[in-house]
Amino acid sequence: MGDLTSLTELDLSGNDLSGSIPDDLGDLTDLTDLNLSDNELTGSIPDDLNSLTNLTELDLSQNEISSTIPEELGDLTNLTELSLYNNQLTSVEGVERLTNLRTLSLCNNQLTSVEVVEQLTNL
């Protein structure tokens, strides 16, 4: 999939995709919209997604993604929508750098409200 370098939108939502999010998605540098929601993806969000600097919408909701939102995700400064609800995320570090963010969905994770408020005060 990493060879589809001119791809601007990728919607694989609502399938039975399982396993981890492939690192080579970071090679799709023209992507503006990435939707992998409503699957059975596990593991963590790959650091390589930070190379998707044209991305405006990222939807990884309704999976089984665990760990933290990687600090590198804060490099996606064109991001306006970030949907990560219904996962098993434990931290939101880096999100405060997403200055163009207009929609953020984090409900139904393993976050503490105090941590979320502290990290998002700059949005």
Secondary structure as the mmCIF struct_conf table of DSSP 4:
data_model
#
loop_
_struct_conf.conf_type_id
_struct_conf.id
_struct_conf.beg_label_comp_id
_struct_conf.beg_label_asym_id
_struct_conf.beg_label_seq_id
_struct_conf.end_label_comp_id
_struct_conf.end_label_asym_id
_struct_conf.end_label_seq_id
TURN_TY1_P TURN_TY1_P1 GLY A 2 ASP A 3
TURN_TY1_P TURN_TY1_P2 THR A 5 SER A 6
STRN STRN1 GLU A 9 ASP A 11
TURN_TY1_P TURN_TY1_P3 SER A 13 GLY A 14
BEND BEND1 ASN A 15 ASN A 15
STRN STRN2 SER A 18 SER A 20
HELX_LH_PP_P HELX_LH_PP_P1 ILE A 21 PRO A 22
HELX_RH_3T_P HELX_RH_3T_P1 ASP A 23 ASP A 27
TURN_TY1_P TURN_TY1_P4 THR A 29 ASP A 30
BEND BEND2 THR A 32 THR A 32
STRN STRN3 ASP A 33 ASN A 35
BEND BEND3 ASP A 38 ASN A 39
STRN STRN4 GLU A 40 GLY A 43
HELX_RH_3T_P HELX_RH_3T_P2 ASP A 47 SER A 51
TURN_TY1_P TURN_TY1_P5 THR A 53 ASN A 54
STRN STRN5 GLU A 57 ASP A 59
BEND BEND4 GLN A 62 ASN A 63
STRN STRN6 GLU A 64 THR A 68
HELX_RH_3T_P HELX_RH_3T_P3 GLU A 71 ASP A 75
TURN_TY1_P TURN_TY1_P6 THR A 77 ASN A 78
STRN STRN7 GLU A 81 SER A 83
BEND BEND5 ASN A 86 ASN A 87
STRN STRN8 GLN A 88 SER A 91
TURN_TY1_P TURN_TY1_P7 GLU A 93 GLY A 94
HELX_RH_3T_P HELX_RH_3T_P4 VAL A 95 ARG A 97
TURN_TY1_P TURN_TY1_P8 THR A 99 ASN A 100
STRN STRN9 THR A 103 SER A 105
BEND BEND6 ASN A 108 GLN A 110
HELX_RH_AL_P HELX_RH_AL_P1 SER A 113 LEU A 120
TURN_TY1_P TURN_TY1_P9 THR A 121 ASN A 122
#
